[in-house]
Amino acid sequence: QVPLVESGGRLVQAGGSLRLSCAASGRTFSRFSRYTMGWFRQAPGKEREFVVRSWSSGNTDYADSVKGRFTISRDNAKNTVYLQMNSLKPEDTAIYYCAAGQGGEVAYWGQGTQVTVSS
């Protein structure tokens, strides 16, 4: 069983919006609220980069490149984290990965969902 499953990626025009979802399942995430949940992305030919994370405390951190455009939220009752992406740009094109860990370290990765922003 894959513990983290992303969905919601697709082709969208520049300026558009998307919402990605990441569902956590299994005994590993029986206490989902205690996990730091985040999103990373990897564009073609580039290294994977941090996008945003939501600490168990409720605090959030955003990469400068997405501040004011992306918003992370979580529903601990549904073991799900969301990434609302607005004002999308072609440079946001990437595979988006959900990540989970306790503290600041990533312990689990999702399989990724493709987001393509056309100009």
C-alpha positions in Angstrom: 0.0 0.0 0.0 1.4 3.4 -1.0 1.2 5.6 2.0 1.0 8.9 0.2 -1.0 9.4 -3.0 -1.2 12.7 -4.8 -3.9 13.7 -7.3 -5.0 16.8 -9.1 -2.2 17.5 -11.5 -3.0 18.4 -15.1 -2.4 20.8 -17.9 -3.5 24.4 -17.1 -3.0 27.7 -18.8 -0.8 30.4 -17.3 -2.8 32.4 -14.8 -5.0 29.5 -13.9 -5.4 27.6 -10.7 -5.1 24.0 -9.5 -5.6 22.2 -6.3 -3.5 19.2 -5.5 -4.4 16.7 -2.9 -2.3 14.2 -1.0 -4.0 11.4 0.9 -2.1 9.6 3.6 -3.1 6.1 4.5 -2.1 3.1 6.5 -1.0 2.5 10.1 2.0 4.8 9.6 -0.3 7.8 9.5 -2.7 6.8 12.2 -1.6 10.0 14.0 -1.6 12.2 10.9 -1.8 15.4 12.8 1.6 14.8 14.3 3.3 14.8 10.9 4.9 17.7 9.1 3.4 17.6 5.6 4.8 19.3 2.6 5.2 19.6 -1.1 8.3 19.5 -3.3 8.6 19.8 -7.0 11.0 18.7 -9.7 11.1 20.4 -13.1 12.7 18.7 -16.1 16.5 18.8 -15.8 16.4 20.3 -12.4 16.8 19.0 -8.8 13.9 18.5 -6.6 13.1 21.7 -4.7 11.1 22.6 -1.6 7.8 24.3 -2.2 5.9 24.5 1.1 5.3 22.6 4.4 2.8 22.5 7.1 4.1 21.7 10.6 2.0 19.8 13.1 1.8 23.1 15.0 -0.1 24.7 12.2 2.8 26.9 11.1 3.7 27.0 7.5 6.8 27.7 5.4 6.8 28.7 1.8 9.5 29.0 -0.9 9.9 32.6 -2.0 8.9 31.6 -5.6 5.4 30.6 -4.5 4.6 33.0 -1.7 1.3 34.8 -2.2 0.3 32.3 -4.9 0.3 28.9 -3.3 -1.5 27.9 -0.1 -1.1 24.7 1.9 -3.9 23.3 4.0 -4.6 20.1 5.8 -7.6 18.2 7.0 -6.4 16.0 9.8 -9.7 14.2 10.0 -9.3 13.0 6.4 -5.5 12.5 6.6 -5.2 14.8 3.6 -3.1 17.8 2.7 -3.9 20.2 -0.1 -1.9 22.6 -2.2 -4.0 25.4 -3.7 -2.0 26.9 -6.6 -3.1 30.2 -8.1 -1.7 32.5 -10.7 0.2 29.7 -12.2 3.3 30.4 -14.3 5.0 28.2 -16.9 8.0 27.9 -14.5 5.7 26.1 -12.1 5.7 23.2 -14.5 7.0 20.2 -12.6 6.2 16.9 -11.0 4.8 17.8 -7.5 5.6 15.4 -4.7 3.9 15.1 -1.4 6.2 14.5 1.6 5.7 13.6 5.2 7.9 13.5 8.2 8.2 14.3 11.9 10.1 17.4 12.4 12.0 18.8 9.5 13.1 15.5 7.9 11.2 13.8 5.1 10.5 10.2 5.8 7.9 9.4 3.2 7.4 10.5 -0.4 4.4 10.2 -2.7 4.8 9.0 -6.3 4.2 12.5 -7.8 1.6 14.3 -9.9 2.4 16.2 -13.1 1.5 19.8 -13.3 2.0 21.5 -16.7 1.4 25.2 -17.2 1.2 26.4 -20.7 2.1 29.9 -21.8 
